[in-house]
Amino acid sequence: MQKFKICIQGKTPYMQHRMDDVTLEEWEKSMGQSVIKKLNEPDRQRTAFFGYFDEEGTPYIPSGHVKACLIMAGSFIKIKIGSTRKSMKSIVGGMMSIVPHRLPILPNPNAWEVDKRVAKNPVTKARIVVYRPRWDVWRTEFDLLVDNEEITIDILKSLFQYAGNNVGIGSYRPIPCNGECGRFGLISIDKIEENV
């Protein structure tokens, strides 16, 4: 098992929205359609608060956002493993994990603003106004565990560079949302020499 310390930094704002949150759905139903269209500032803040926050109210990036980004990027990158060349998608999915589960939003997790924009409800296809927390300046750090000794730092650099430039994380990212948010650059990657 290999272990790497990773630091990525945003090139574009990072947004998040827990669209599948049961509490958010119940709250929206209780508000009624006519009220949702006329949210005042406290309601915008409250709606945007349905992001990813821990028990103390500190926002974080779910590690799944980064893992899904790397899996998507892996489908576009082929590497030689053994005697064959294959897509990195299955390697990232099955042989890589990110810890911790809750990634810190640095330098200031509470420096978010409410982003207001029109989105399409995937179920009803209706256009709605969505309020989400947005961080214009952000970076995060985490450990990447790789259960394959043939994966080198150069391969990981290529993976993260493609992921950050072309896929992104969070809401309104390039793939699959055709947005501009969540793009990032790889600031550092260091191998941690220890047995995991």
WOHU-V361531 format. One line per field, one symbol per residue. burial: b if it has 24 or more other ideal C-beta (glycine too) atoms within 12 Angstrom, else e. Layout:
burial=???
This chain:
burial=ebbbbbbbbbbbbbbbbbbeeeebeeebeeeeeeebeebeeeebeebbbbbbbeeeeebbbbbbbbbbbbbbbbbebebeeeeeeeebbebbeebbbbeeebbbbbeebeebebbebeeeeeeeeeeebbbbbbbeebbbbbbbbbebeebeeebbbbbbbbbbbbbbbbbbbbbebebebbbbebeebebeeeee
